[in-house]
Amino acid sequence: MKKHIALLTAAILAFPAAASAQTWAFWSLPSNCSGNVTGTMGSTTVTYSGLYNGVTDGTDACKNPLTNPAYGVGDLTAYDYFNAQGGSAYSPRPDNESFIQLTEMAKLSDDQSAWVPIQMNTITFSQAVIDPYIAFISVGNPQNGGAVTYNFQNAFDVLSYNPDGVGTKPYWGYGSYSVSPDGLSLTGVEFSGVIQFKGTFESLTFGVSSNEFWHGFTVGAAGTTTVPEPTSLALMGAGLMALGWTARRRRNRA
């Protein structure tokens, strides 16, 4: 009986707890629209360190064009690109309209022959997350700037997007995409959809090596992990000691 209890204690306490509920970031406006952008994703704080032009928290925004009615929003009123028109492009679908707006993320190389990222941009999680998502809005524009390429440091899967004639037409129209042979880069032309990184992550880093006036993204996760508290670690140690003691007694009897 003691052996079984020890085994059970060790098995339960050896693994961190995991929350399986899917959740999406709700971003907050930075002071004076400058500095890092932070958001909440359940009990996890998400920090975006990088270039951006605007942020919507569901009621407000930093800079144009989000406050320009020509772009689907009125003054101080966010437009829900994920759930209104074109909601079928998103699976899983973000549960709020909050997102970060990006413009002019790349520059021409010194010899003017190609676009290169102005800088690398990082999304950091306050605790490790499981299988994180990024949902994009209107990446690339066939009429203005062409395709836009995201270069990540980790491979990803494309879960959903807005192919021509399939589902409800998103606000900015149907789109297409391609993934590089190494699975690290996504190139979109009016791409709206969701990608997912498999595994446990504390951060995601990307650069954008093509230029465009406007697109956006938000972040979600399938769950979060939590490190055992000190009391749990103490119980784990006790469980392991009991397991060792039981095994020793069994060897002595043999």
Secondary structure, DSSP 8 states (H G I E B T S, - for coil): -HHHHHHHHHHHHTS-EEE---EE-EE---GGG-S-EEEEETTEEEEEES--SEEE-SS-BSSTTTTSGGGT-BTTB---TTTSTTGGG-SS--SS--EEEE---EEE-TTSSSEEESS-EEEEEEEEEEEEEEEEEEE-BTTTTB-EEEEESS--EEEE---TTSSS--TT---EEEE-TTS-EEEEESEEEEEE--SEEEEEEEEE-S--S-EEEEEEEEEEEE---HHHHHHHHHHHHHHHHHHHHHHHH-
